[in-house]
Structure formats: structure tokens, C-alpha cells
Amino acid sequence: MYEAHFRLTDKPFKLSPDPKFFFESPHHGRAVSYLQYGLSQGEGFIVVTGPIGTGKTTIARSLLSSLDDTIVAAQIATTRLNPEELVRLVAAQFNIEVEGLSKADILKRLETYLYQLNKQGKRALLIVDEAQNLPAQTVEELRMLSNFQMNDKPLIQSFLLGQEELKPIIELPQMEQFRQRIIASCHLKPFDEEETKGYILHRLHQVGWDHYPSLEADVFGLIAKYTHGVPRKINIFVDRLFLFAYLEELEGIKAEHIETVMEEMNEELSGSLRNKPHLSDELLDADILRQDLDLQAMAAADDGVNGEKIRSTLMDVSNILENVVQRKIKVIRYLDKMINDKRQVLSESKTSEL
């Protein structure tokens, strides 16, 4: 919405992982170094863990974008797969036909495929995202896949990326053999204030930001505090902040604007940034909600329930509806501005043709 207005070449804070936006904080840089070290060794497991939104998938995408043609990579994002389902999914990701085959037959085809890669001077890499969803016996199946070898070298190597719940799975007593094959592991942490600033400026510079709108020095600390330094939450918040700056026609973003956007998002998207339940605008039907509360109020009155509590609830609902109206007004202002800009461009185009 705001990219053209601020003369940006792309959306700087989109949520989808994009290697060009990868920011090497000390922790993220270390994780990439471990992955690259693992690749150079050609064996063993690399395990990268971290809280939701700290950039594990972005690291994987950055790694995949840097691979040469001697490595054939596949990436899977897992659900709770049993060992056979995992084998089917892995084989399918390497374009091996699995329909109607037993697990044993699929393993034979996978082994043949890996041998063929080896003869071509290539090897396979499997990146398992969301690995915390895998049961222990399925993680053990990954170890069994690493037993495919030629000349004492594994034909397939696996990297596991997962949330913190992956750690206790790997630490189970029955996972001893798997642990012995982990050659490196690291845990991603949220950004501190300085890293948050570096992250925001890095993404902005990637899209040609020329300090319009300007960012006052004290806004970065507030953003780090509000988002807890989690990259995904930073993206959500700063994207909204730039939209706010566009709608309000700001040339610079100050601490007071951070506070305003914080308050708005606490009401609208608290679940996304504060880990609390929230009401989405898309799910809020104001008329039905009003009618339902009116019925509850009448029923409570009939039952002798304190009417003051009901009135207080209705007042809260009224405030929510008022905020919804204000947000809709801002969107309408944006659409009206966009239409006028388009009309001006068309008018200037016609004038130049004459």
C-alpha cells in the first residue's frame, strides 16, 4: 500500500521468507556457519532451534539459495508423521514415484536414486522444517536414512529446524544414537535493541529507503520492547507503522506514533504480537454481537443478575465498534487517495499524448 508513496522498490516487511532480506545477527550468523560447516563435512545432523518467528525458515531459504549444482536439496515442513509417512514424503520431495508402494519398496527406490546421484558427483540434502512436530520414532527414521552410504560416506544429509519442543525429543534416552550423529547445533534468540535497529534498517535499505519517512533514534527501543525482538513480530509491527505513516501523511516517525500504533494493534491484533486471544475484524459481526448481548442483558435482568456488569460489557462493545469505524474511515481515506492518484496519472498521460 505504502511502497510507491515512500519510493520503495518492494514491500520491506513481508512475512514470507526471502533470502535477500536475511539479516545476520550474531545468532543467525552462527546458525548459517553451522549449516555451511555441516555441508562441508557431508555427514551428520545439524540442529537449529528457536522460538516461533525467530527466522529458522529464512535461514533455510538463505542456505538453499547459495547451494551449487552438486547438492540436490529438498525441504519439508512436517506435521505429526509416522516413520512410513516420513519416508513417503521424503521420496516424493525428490520426485520419486511412491503411489501404491510399500515402505520397503520406497526405501529401495530412494536408495537407488541416491546411488545415481553419487555416480553423477552429487549428493542429497534434506531440510526438515517444523521438526518439533515429529514423534521420536520418526526422528529416529531420519537417522536410519543416513545409513545409506557409499565408500563410508552418507548419501543423504539432514538438517533439522524446529521450535524449542524439539530439544526434549532429542534428549530422550532412546535417542542416544541420533545425538551421537549431531555434529553441531545452535539455538536462535530474539534480537536485542541494537539488533532490532539493525534488522529494521537492513530490510529498509534492501528496498531503497532514503530516510522517507525518517525514523527518530528512540523508536527502535520501543519497537524492540513491544515485539520482544522477534523478527516476525517486528515485521508485523513495522509494516503497520509504515501504513500508519502513509495514511497520516507523516514525513517522520516518532515515539508518539509508535505508541499510537501500539494501542491500535492491542485492540486489533493482540494475538499476533502479545500472545493473547483477540477478535479479528473479519469475525466481528457488530449487529449480531449487539443483539446477543441485549438478549443476555434481558435474561440477566429477569434472573436478578446485577445490571451494572451488563451495562459495562455493552459499553466495552460500543468502544470496540467505535474503533472499528475509525479504522474503516482510515482505509476509505487510503482508497480515496489511491483513486485520486490514479486519476492524476491517467490525466497526465492523456495530456502528454495530446
Sequence and secondary structure as in RCSB ss.txt:
>XXXX:A:sequence
MYEAHFRLTDKPFKLSPDPKFFFESPHHGRAVSYLQYGLSQGEGFIVVTGPIGTGKTTIARSLLSSLDDTIVAAQ
IATTRLNPEELVRLVAAQFNIEVEGLSKADILKRLETYLYQLNKQGKRALLIVDEAQNLPAQTVEELRMLSNFQM
NDKPLIQSFLLGQEELKPIIELPQMEQFRQRIIASCHLKPFDEEETKGYILHRLHQVGWDHYPSLEADVFGLIAK
YTHGVPRKINIFVDRLFLFAYLEELEGIKAEHIETVMEEMNEELSGSLRNKPHLSDELLDADILRQDLDLQAMAA
ADDGVNGEKIRSTLMDVSNILENVVQRKIKVIRYLDKMINDKRQVLSESKTSEL
>XXXX:A:secstr
  TTTTT SS TT SS  GGG    HHHHHHHHHHHHHHHHT SEEEEE  TTSSHHHHHHHHHHT  TTEEEEE
EE  S  HHHHHHHHHHHTT   TT  HHHHHHHHHHHHHHHHHTT EEEEEEESGGGS HHHHHHHHHHTT EE
TTEESEEEEEEE TTHHHHHTSGGGHHHHTTEEEEEE     HHHHHHHHHHHHHHTT  SSSEE TTHHHHHHH
HHTT HHHHHHHHHHHHHHHHHTT SEE HHHHHHHHHHHHHHSHHHHT S    GGG  HHHHHHHHHHHHHHH
HHTT  HHHHHHHHHHHHHHHHHHHHHHHHHHHHHHHHHHHHHHHHHHHHHHH 
